[in-house]
Amino acid sequence: MKYKLTKSKCKELALLCSSKSEFSIRFSGAYNKSLRMGWHEELCEHMLSHGNRYNRCVYTYEFEDGSIYVGLTYNLDVRKYKHKIDRRSSVYQYLAKNNYKFIVKQLTDYITKEDAAKLESKIIKEHLESNVNLINRKRGGGLGGNTVKWTKERCLEVAKLSDSRDHFIKKYRGAYSSAKNNGWLVEIYVIIPNKTKPRGYWDKVKCWEVSTDYNTKSEFRKGHVSVYNIALRRGWLGDICDHMSKDGNKKYYWTKDRCFEISMGYKNRTSFRRDNQAAYKAAYKNGWLNELFPKT
């Protein structure tokens, strides 16, 4: 049976998560509503804290064939999610070729970024000397520019300087990417004027330029729903999303919970099918449609 996202329901879903990033990934509808309604901090008070621009943890991916990936991050939950979806990731590419089982280990608490970088380099060196198959492309010790510069506070600062959401995306691409990856966009977009573009502004080329920021159609729809819908109505979606991951490579993405969350935004099956064909197809194949949209 379909549920309403009341405060008590959002709290129930939040209690199933150990971090804000997990909450935003597993139950995006409840996460976004808690932000809009001002419940966010109360609902997330039980969650684990993560690192920040000054503190990182060292972690490993250990594969069943003995191969290892060593990394450092300010938020392990977010990093694991990015390894799942980012085709540039060494972990993503290794799993795409081999589909091995693996375990993720957090080797340290969130320690100073300098200590974390030194420790990462040391662990990588030790593995190389012991002839372990290390899948890292880099030798370690790098802290990354965007994760240091674009904190939530900094993203909010530049958002206040933006005339529109498009202005924010084009002028502050690092801030936009950081906000998108960390689940801050809903909160940031509240303070940016949503100016309406003149009729005819969104041609096929401009829609394609926006789509190149995303790896999947579902990410595209969540990150820039207005452009997604324009492309859908005008029949451009297939062409401008040709660079994205194919549904066949990410069947795991459309879980029952994720389809349930997305269906909350639609009044009926027709609009759900029209705007989110991948989710509808997964729900239809798995026999979930009657639960998402009970027949009256």
C-alpha positions in Angstrom: 0.0 0.0 0.0 1.3 3.4 -0.9 2.3 5.6 2.1 2.2 9.4 2.7 5.5 11.1 3.6 4.4 12.4 6.9 6.9 13.5 9.5 6.5 10.2 11.4 7.0 8.2 8.1 10.1 10.2 7.2 11.5 9.5 10.7 10.8 5.8 10.3 12.7 5.7 7.0 15.5 7.9 8.5 16.0 5.4 11.3 16.8 2.7 8.7 19.9 4.7 7.7 23.2 5.3 9.5 24.2 8.5 7.6 22.6 11.4 5.8 24.1 10.3 2.5 22.6 6.8 2.9 19.2 8.5 3.7 19.4 10.7 0.5 20.3 7.7 -1.7 17.8 5.1 -0.3 14.8 7.4 0.4 15.3 10.5 -1.7 11.6 11.5 -1.4 11.7 11.5 2.4 15.1 13.1 2.5 14.0 16.0 0.3 10.8 16.5 2.2 12.6 16.6 5.5 14.8 19.4 4.1 11.8 21.4 2.8 9.8 21.0 6.0 12.7 21.8 8.4 12.7 18.3 10.0 16.1 17.4 8.7 18.4 17.8 11.7 15.9 16.3 14.1 15.4 13.2 11.8 19.1 12.8 11.3 20.4 13.3 14.8 21.1 9.6 15.3 23.2 9.3 12.2 27.0 8.9 12.1 29.1 12.0 11.4 31.6 11.9 8.6 34.8 13.8 7.7 35.1 17.2 6.1 37.6 19.2 4.2 40.1 18.7 7.0 39.5 15.0 7.9 39.5 11.9 5.8 39.5 8.1 6.3 41.5 5.4 4.5 39.5 2.5 3.1 40.0 -0.6 0.8 38.0 -2.6 -1.6 39.2 -6.2 -1.4 38.1 -8.5 -4.2 37.7 -12.3 -4.2 40.5 -12.8 -6.6 42.9 -11.0 -4.2 43.0 -7.7 -5.9 42.8 -4.5 -3.8 41.9 -0.9 -4.2 43.1 1.7 -1.6 41.5 5.1 -1.3 40.7 7.9 1.1 37.5 10.0 1.4 35.7 12.5 3.6 32.5 10.4 3.4 32.7 6.6 2.8 29.0 6.2 2.1 29.1 8.8 -0.7 32.4 7.3 -2.0 30.9 3.8 -2.2 27.9 5.1 -4.1 30.2 7.0 -6.6 32.2 3.8 -7.2 28.9 2.2 -8.2 27.9 4.8 -10.8 31.1 6.6 -11.9 32.5 4.9 -15.1 35.8 6.7 -14.5 36.3 4.9 -11.2 38.9 2.1 -11.0 36.5 0.1 -8.9 33.6 0.5 -11.4 35.8 -0.5 -14.3 37.2 -3.5 -12.5 33.8 -4.8 -11.5 32.4 -4.2 -15.0 35.1 -6.5 -16.4 35.1 -9.2 -13.8 32.0 -8.9 -11.6 33.9 -10.3 -8.5 32.5 -10.3 -5.0 34.2 -7.8 -2.7 34.2 -6.3 0.8 34.8 -2.7 1.8 36.9 -2.0 4.9 37.3 1.3 6.6 40.9 1.2 7.9 40.9 4.4 10.0 38.7 6.9 11.7 38.3 10.3 10.1 41.8 11.6 10.8 43.6 14.7 9.5 43.8 14.8 5.7 47.6 15.0 5.8 47.9 11.9 8.0 45.3 10.1 5.8 47.2 10.9 2.6 50.5 9.7 4.1 48.9 6.5 5.4 47.2 5.8 2.0 50.6 6.2 0.2 52.2 3.9 2.7 49.6 1.1 2.4 49.7 1.3 -1.4 53.5 1.0 -1.3 53.3 -2.0 1.0 50.9 -3.8 -1.4 53.0 -3.0 -4.4 56.1 -4.5 -2.6 54.1 -7.6 -1.8 53.1 -8.1 -5.4 49.4 -7.7 -4.7 47.3 -6.8 -7.8 46.6 -3.2 -6.9 43.9 -1.7 -9.2 44.7 2.0 -8.3 45.7 4.1 -11.2 47.5 6.6 -9.0 50.1 6.1 -6.3 47.9 7.7 -3.6 48.4 10.7 -1.3 46.2 13.0 -3.5 43.5 15.0 -1.6 41.5 16.2 -4.6 40.7 19.8 -5.4 36.9 19.9 -5.4 36.4 18.0 -2.2 38.6 20.5 -0.4 37.3 23.7 -2.0 33.6 23.0 -2.4 32.2 22.5 1.1 28.5 22.9 1.7 29.0 26.3 3.2 31.0 27.4 0.2 28.4 26.1 -2.2 25.7 28.0 -0.4 27.9 31.2 -0.6 28.2 31.1 -4.4 24.6 30.0 -4.8 23.6 33.4 -3.3 25.7 35.1 -6.0 23.9 33.2 -8.8 21.1 34.9 -10.9 19.6 31.5 -11.8 20.1 27.8 -11.5 21.6 27.7 -15.0 24.0 30.5 -14.0 25.0 28.5 -10.9 25.6 25.3 -13.0 27.7 27.0 -15.7 29.7 29.5 -13.6 30.3 27.2 -10.6 30.6 23.8 -12.1 32.7 22.5 -9.2 30.2 23.7 -6.7 27.3 22.2 -8.7 29.1 18.8 -8.9 29.9 18.8 -5.2 26.3 19.7 -4.3 24.9 17.0 -6.7 27.1 14.3 -5.4 26.5 15.1 -1.7 22.7 15.6 -1.9 22.7 19.3 -1.2 21.0 20.5 -4.4 17.5 20.7 -3.0 18.6 22.9 -0.2 20.8 25.1 -2.4 18.1 25.5 -5.1 15.8 27.0 -2.5 17.9 30.2 -2.4 18.5 30.5 -6.2 15.9 32.4 -8.3 14.3 30.0 -10.7 14.0 32.3 -13.7 11.9 31.2 -16.7 13.8 31.0 -20.0 12.3 32.7 -23.0 10.2 30.5 -25.3 12.4 28.4 -27.6 15.5 28.8 -25.5 15.8 25.1 -24.8 16.7 23.7 -28.2 18.2 20.2 -28.7 21.8 21.3 -28.4 21.3 23.1 -25.0 19.4 20.1 -23.7 22.2 17.9 -24.7 24.8 20.1 -23.0 22.9 19.8 -19.7 22.5 16.0 -20.1 26.3 15.5 -20.4 26.6 16.2 -16.6 24.8 12.9 -15.8 25.6 9.2 -16.1 22.0 7.9 -16.2 18.6 9.2 -17.2 17.3 8.9 -13.6 20.2 11.2 -12.5 19.4 13.6 -15.3 15.7 13.7 -14.3 16.5 14.3 -10.6 19.2 16.9 -11.3 17.4 18.9 -14.0 13.8 17.8 -14.3 12.6 20.8 -16.4 15.2 20.1 -19.2 14.6 16.4 -18.9 10.8 16.9 -19.5 11.4 19.3 -22.4 13.6 16.6 -24.1 11.0 13.9 -23.3 8.1 15.9 -24.8 10.0 16.8 -28.0 11.3 13.3 -28.6 15.0 14.1 -28.1 15.6 12.0 -24.9 17.0 9.0 -26.7 19.5 11.0 -28.8 20.8 13.3 -26.0 21.1 10.5 -23.5 23.0 8.1 -25.8 26.2 8.6 -23.8 24.6 7.3 -20.6 24.7 3.9 -19.1 22.3 1.4 -20.6 19.5 -0.1 -18.5 20.9 -3.5 -19.1 24.1 -2.6 -17.2 22.3 -1.3 -14.1 19.4 -3.6 -13.5 20.2 -3.6 -9.8 19.5 0.2 -9.6 15.7 -0.2 -9.9 14.9 -1.8 -6.5 11.4 -2.0 -5.2 12.2 0.8 -2.6 13.6 3.1 -5.3 10.6 2.6 -7.6 8.3 3.2 -4.6 10.0 6.4 -3.7 9.9 7.7 -7.3 6.2 6.7 -7.8 5.3 9.0 -4.9 5.6 12.0 -7.3 2.9 10.7 -9.7 -0.9 10.5 -9.5 -1.4 7.6 -11.9 0.4 4.9 -13.9 0.2 6.9 -17.1 2.2 9.9 -15.9 4.7 7.5 -14.1 5.2 5.6 -17.4 5.5 8.8 -19.5 8.1 10.5 -17.3 10.2 7.6 -15.9 10.1 4.7 -18.4 13.0 2.8 -16.8 11.3 2.7 -13.3 8.0 1.9 -14.8 9.5 -1.0 -16.8 11.2 -2.4 -13.7 7.9 -2.1 -11.7 5.9 -3.8 -14.5 8.4 -6.7 -14.9 8.6 -7.4 -11.2 4.8 -7.2 -10.6 5.0 -4.1 -8.3 2.6 -1.8 -10.2 -0.5 -2.8 -8.2 1.3 -1.9 -5.0 2.5 1.4 -6.4 -0.8 2.3 -7.9 -3.7 0.2 -6.3 -6.7 -0.2 -8.6 -9.8 1.4 -7.2 
